[in-house]
Amino acid sequence: MSDEPGRGKGSAGADTDVADDVLDELCATIEQRKRNLPEGSYTASLFTHEKGENAVLEKLGEETTETILAAKDDDEAELLYESADLVYHLLVLLEMKDLDVDDLREELASRFG
C-alpha cells in the first residue's frame, strides 16, 4: 500500500482534490489537443484517425481486456497501469462526444442522491 496522495485503499477522503486536479488537467489537455491537433500527439491522432471514433472504441476494448487480465492475475501495479489507460481512452471518447469529466461526475453524483 502506498501513502502517496490519491493512492491506495481509503484514499477517497482528503486526497480527492489531488485526484480531481489530475483528471481536470488530463481533460483540459485532451480538449486542447482536440482543438489544436498538434503534430506528433497521440491524443490528436485519435481525433483524426481514419477509423474515426472506432479507433478509440477499439482502444477502450483493448484496455478493458488488459485491465481485466491484470485484475485476474492479482497484479496490482499492472491493474493500476491498465486502469489509467482505460480512463484516459474513456475521457478521449467523452471529449469526442462533447462530454467531459464534469458530466461524468454529475452522473455519478446523481446515483448517490
C-alpha positions as a Python dict, from the first residue, in 0.01 Angstrom:
ca = {
    (1, 'M'): (0, 0, 0),
    (2, 'S'): (128, 342, -86),
    (3, 'D'): (82, 653, 120),
    (4, 'E'): (123, 883, -179),
    (5, 'P'): (-162, 1132, -226),
    (6, 'G'): (-456, 980, -406),
    (7, 'R'): (-316, 625, -389),
    (8, 'G'): (-412, 315, -202),
    (9, 'K'): (-719, 200, -16),
    (10, 'G'): (-911, 464, 170),
    (11, 'S'): (-772, 745, -43),
    (12, 'A'): (-1115, 881, -129),
    (13, 'G'): (-1107, 1132, 157),
    (14, 'A'): (-863, 1420, 185),
    (15, 'D'): (-669, 1329, -129),
    (16, 'T'): (-975, 1353, -355),
    (17, 'D'): (-871, 1705, -459),
    (18, 'V'): (-540, 1569, -592),
    (19, 'A'): (-724, 1308, -800),
    (20, 'D'): (-973, 1570, -922),
    (21, 'D'): (-686, 1800, -1022),
    (22, 'V'): (-520, 1524, -1224),
    (23, 'L'): (-845, 1435, -1401),
    (24, 'D'): (-923, 1801, -1468),
    (25, 'E'): (-572, 1861, -1607),
    (26, 'L'): (-595, 1549, -1822),
    (27, 'C'): (-934, 1657, -1958),
    (28, 'A'): (-802, 2005, -2032),
    (29, 'T'): (-506, 1855, -2218),
    (30, 'I'): (-734, 1624, -2418),
    (31, 'E'): (-959, 1917, -2508),
    (32, 'Q'): (-659, 2130, -2608),
    (33, 'R'): (-519, 1850, -2826),
    (34, 'K'): (-858, 1810, -2994),
    (35, 'R'): (-873, 2183, -3064),
    (36, 'N'): (-512, 2236, -3180),
    (37, 'L'): (-425, 1891, -3321),
    (38, 'P'): (-51, 1924, -3258),
    (39, 'E'): (167, 1712, -3485),
    (40, 'G'): (311, 1405, -3315),
    (41, 'S'): (46, 1399, -3042),
    (42, 'Y'): (-106, 1056, -2976),
    (43, 'T'): (-420, 1222, -2840),
    (44, 'A'): (-456, 1439, -3150),
    (45, 'S'): (-411, 1130, -3368),
    (46, 'L'): (-714, 970, -3202),
    (47, 'F'): (-928, 1265, -3310),
    (48, 'T'): (-804, 1249, -3670),
    (49, 'H'): (-771, 872, -3713),
    (50, 'E'): (-903, 735, -4041),
    (51, 'K'): (-1123, 494, -3844),
    (52, 'G'): (-1276, 789, -3662),
    (53, 'E'): (-1445, 708, -3335),
    (54, 'N'): (-1389, 335, -3392),
    (55, 'A'): (-1017, 380, -3322),
    (56, 'V'): (-1096, 496, -2967),
    (57, 'L'): (-1364, 232, -2922),
    (58, 'E'): (-1113, -37, -3019),
    (59, 'K'): (-860, 105, -2770),
    (60, 'L'): (-1127, 102, -2498),
    (61, 'G'): (-1193, -263, -2568),
    (62, 'E'): (-823, -344, -2562),
    (63, 'E'): (-760, -153, -2240),
    (64, 'T'): (-1067, -309, -2078),
    (65, 'T'): (-938, -656, -2156),
    (66, 'E'): (-590, -571, -2026),
    (67, 'T'): (-741, -428, -1706),
    (68, 'I'): (-948, -743, -1652),
    (69, 'L'): (-644, -967, -1708),
    (70, 'A'): (-433, -765, -1464),
    (71, 'A'): (-708, -795, -1201),
    (72, 'K'): (-741, -1168, -1266),
    (73, 'D'): (-365, -1209, -1224),
    (74, 'D'): (-371, -1008, -897),
    (75, 'D'): (-107, -777, -1044),
    (76, 'E'): (-173, -451, -860),
    (77, 'A'): (87, -245, -1049),
    (78, 'E'): (-40, -366, -1387),
    (79, 'L'): (-401, -316, -1277),
    (80, 'L'): (-332, 48, -1194),
    (81, 'Y'): (-136, 99, -1516),
    (82, 'E'): (-405, -51, -1738),
    (83, 'S'): (-681, 126, -1544),
    (84, 'A'): (-511, 458, -1616),
    (85, 'D'): (-501, 371, -1988),
    (86, 'L'): (-868, 275, -1972),
    (87, 'V'): (-969, 601, -1803),
    (88, 'Y'): (-760, 805, -2048),
    (89, 'H'): (-926, 648, -2352),
    (90, 'L'): (-1269, 686, -2190),
    (91, 'L'): (-1201, 1057, -2140),
    (92, 'V'): (-1098, 1087, -2506),
    (93, 'L'): (-1425, 922, -2608),
    (94, 'L'): (-1623, 1157, -2385),
    (95, 'E'): (-1445, 1455, -2544),
    (96, 'M'): (-1534, 1319, -2889),
    (97, 'K'): (-1896, 1324, -2777),
    (98, 'D'): (-1861, 1679, -2636),
    (99, 'L'): (-1881, 1548, -2280),
    (100, 'D'): (-1621, 1574, -2006),
    (101, 'V'): (-1527, 1461, -1658),
    (102, 'D'): (-1772, 1708, -1502),
    (103, 'D'): (-2055, 1537, -1689),
    (104, 'L'): (-1927, 1205, -1558),
    (105, 'R'): (-1908, 1343, -1204),
    (106, 'E'): (-2267, 1467, -1230),
    (107, 'E'): (-2387, 1127, -1348),
    (108, 'L'): (-2206, 951, -1065),
    (109, 'A'): (-2333, 1203, -808),
    (110, 'S'): (-2691, 1152, -929),
    (111, 'R'): (-2663, 787, -834),
    (112, 'F'): (-2589, 870, -472),
    (113, 'G'): (-2852, 1140, -422),
}
